[in-house]
């Protein structure tokens, strides 16, 4: 009776059923997008054949995890994190290049992507650290370590120029917020992201003019003659924009900078330098990021990755690039399905591979074309149900480690789901990231199945402390 009441005899069948449905549906969509390959090469050499093998391996791993004591994951959190980081370090030296990226190891004829398993190790390490009684995210020491745990894999994967996999580690910020990290970090991060995007979308000079004008406006709030000062700033801003319009942007930017310095010195001489200095530092950093955005994109990323971002932000400049072709084919495939879709194996764009990388990054196009709007909404609904259910599971945990780990998993799942589906319809940049449980990829399926099994095991034994 006690076992039934505490839920220690069974796993959460809602979450497991959704997981299993997504995995089975994923195999069907992989077959739909590659069945010509299956007919040509046979089962073992086809994409769906290899995916079914990985599905069997994932099922075995899932069952093994359910038999283990969940506390072993807390005990092995840091060792697994260390091993996964070592694997990432070895990729540039011992890895194999596939599709232009050196991000895989080939073992026994099977490709393994260590970045997928690094998500598991990093999630365990983050949960272990944040659940430690001495950890307090209001202290600098705890913040430094927590950010270090996510920035190390982020940096190692970014060195492989795999931006999509690197971005996934930002999902741990969800768990960190739940555990008390100050909202100021998220406000600051949002502001930095906005400045970088504006620097890519518009002329950095006009963006800098706006930033400087906002700085001047801030200084006006420090004066008693606020209304008069703000009218002056408004006039200066209009004059600066007019000068930029007539190709005199650098002169207007220099004039605004001089105006800010004079105004700032006047205020500093009256009241002090703290507010002026803080605002000046923020302005300099913002302008620096604005001007460096283009340099960073075209230097750090590979040309095709930079094109994917520009297609999202400035499609008019990428009419002839391959990424624009991918984007247009993706939208065409999805919209061609209509309300009910063309039917399983009846998608012409899917059959003839008009959409590049369709079994992996663009698997949602197959869903949209063959299953239509109803099928696409159904898949989106399943992911939302799974993530909401996992949130419920997280909140009912008695162990801090289990709660934090589950939130880390939810964050990883959300980033993959949002970016993958978003890039097929133009909401997010095409940065190359699989749709969990559905896209082709053995490493991804095994890693996500393992994370799912760990969550279900911890939830089943939540009363056994």
Secondary structure as the mmCIF struct_conf table of DSSP 4:
data_model
#
loop_
_struct_conf.conf_type_id
_struct_conf.id
_struct_conf.beg_label_comp_id
_struct_conf.beg_label_asym_id
_struct_conf.beg_label_seq_id
_struct_conf.end_label_comp_id
_struct_conf.end_label_asym_id
_struct_conf.end_label_seq_id
HELX_RH_AL_P HELX_RH_AL_P1 UNK A 2 UNK A 6
TURN_TY1_P TURN_TY1_P1 UNK A 7 UNK A 7
BEND BEND1 UNK A 9 UNK A 10
HELX_RH_AL_P HELX_RH_AL_P2 UNK A 13 UNK A 41
TURN_TY1_P TURN_TY1_P2 UNK A 43 UNK A 45
BEND BEND2 UNK A 46 UNK A 46
HELX_RH_AL_P HELX_RH_AL_P3 UNK A 47 UNK A 67
BEND BEND3 UNK A 68 UNK A 68
TURN_TY1_P TURN_TY1_P3 UNK A 70 UNK A 70
HELX_RH_AL_P HELX_RH_AL_P4 UNK A 71 UNK A 75
BEND BEND4 UNK A 76 UNK A 76
HELX_RH_AL_P HELX_RH_AL_P5 UNK A 77 UNK A 94
STRN STRN1 UNK A 96 UNK A 98
TURN_TY1_P TURN_TY1_P4 UNK A 99 UNK A 100
STRN STRN2 UNK A 101 UNK A 107
TURN_TY1_P TURN_TY1_P5 UNK A 108 UNK A 109
STRN STRN3 UNK A 110 UNK A 112
HELX_RH_AL_P HELX_RH_AL_P6 UNK A 114 UNK A 130
TURN_TY1_P TURN_TY1_P6 UNK A 131 UNK A 131
BEND BEND5 UNK A 132 UNK A 132
TURN_TY1_P TURN_TY1_P7 UNK A 133 UNK A 134
TURN_TY1_P TURN_TY1_P8 UNK A 137 UNK A 138
BEND BEND6 UNK A 139 UNK A 139
HELX_RH_AL_P HELX_RH_AL_P7 UNK A 140 UNK A 159
TURN_TY1_P TURN_TY1_P9 UNK A 160 UNK A 161
HELX_RH_AL_P HELX_RH_AL_P8 UNK A 163 UNK A 167
HELX_RH_3T_P HELX_RH_3T_P1 UNK A 168 UNK A 171
HELX_RH_AL_P HELX_RH_AL_P9 UNK A 172 UNK A 178
TURN_TY1_P TURN_TY1_P10 UNK A 179 UNK A 180
HELX_RH_AL_P HELX_RH_AL_P10 UNK A 183 UNK A 201
BEND BEND7 UNK A 202 UNK A 202
HELX_RH_AL_P HELX_RH_AL_P11 UNK A 204 UNK A 220
TURN_TY1_P TURN_TY1_P11 UNK A 221 UNK A 222
BEND BEND8 UNK A 223 UNK A 225
HELX_RH_AL_P HELX_RH_AL_P12 UNK A 226 UNK A 245
TURN_TY1_P TURN_TY1_P12 UNK A 246 UNK A 247
HELX_RH_AL_P HELX_RH_AL_P13 UNK A 249 UNK A 271
BEND BEND9 UNK A 273 UNK A 273
HELX_RH_AL_P HELX_RH_AL_P14 UNK A 274 UNK A 300
BEND BEND10 UNK A 301 UNK A 301
HELX_RH_AL_P HELX_RH_AL_P15 UNK A 303 UNK A 313
HELX_RH_3T_P HELX_RH_3T_P2 UNK A 315 UNK A 317
TURN_TY1_P TURN_TY1_P13 UNK A 319 UNK A 320
BEND BEND11 UNK A 321 UNK A 321
HELX_RH_AL_P HELX_RH_AL_P16 UNK A 322 UNK A 336
TURN_TY1_P TURN_TY1_P14 UNK A 337 UNK A 340
BEND BEND12 UNK A 342 UNK A 342
TURN_TY1_P TURN_TY1_P15 UNK A 344 UNK A 345
HELX_RH_AL_P HELX_RH_AL_P17 UNK A 348 UNK A 351
TURN_TY1_P TURN_TY1_P16 UNK A 352 UNK A 353
BEND BEND13 UNK A 355 UNK A 355
TURN_TY1_P TURN_TY1_P17 UNK A 356 UNK A 362
HELX_RH_AL_P HELX_RH_AL_P18 UNK A 363 UNK A 395
TURN_TY1_P TURN_TY1_P18 UNK A 396 UNK A 396
BEND BEND14 UNK A 398 UNK A 399
HELX_RH_AL_P HELX_RH_AL_P19 UNK A 400 UNK A 425
TURN_TY1_P TURN_TY1_P19 UNK A 426 UNK A 426
BEND BEND15 UNK A 427 UNK A 428
HELX_LH_PP_P HELX_LH_PP_P1 UNK A 434 UNK A 435
TURN_TY1_P TURN_TY1_P20 UNK A 436 UNK A 438
BEND BEND16 UNK A 439 UNK A 440
HELX_RH_AL_P HELX_RH_AL_P20 UNK A 442 UNK A 460
TURN_TY1_P TURN_TY1_P21 UNK A 461 UNK A 463
#
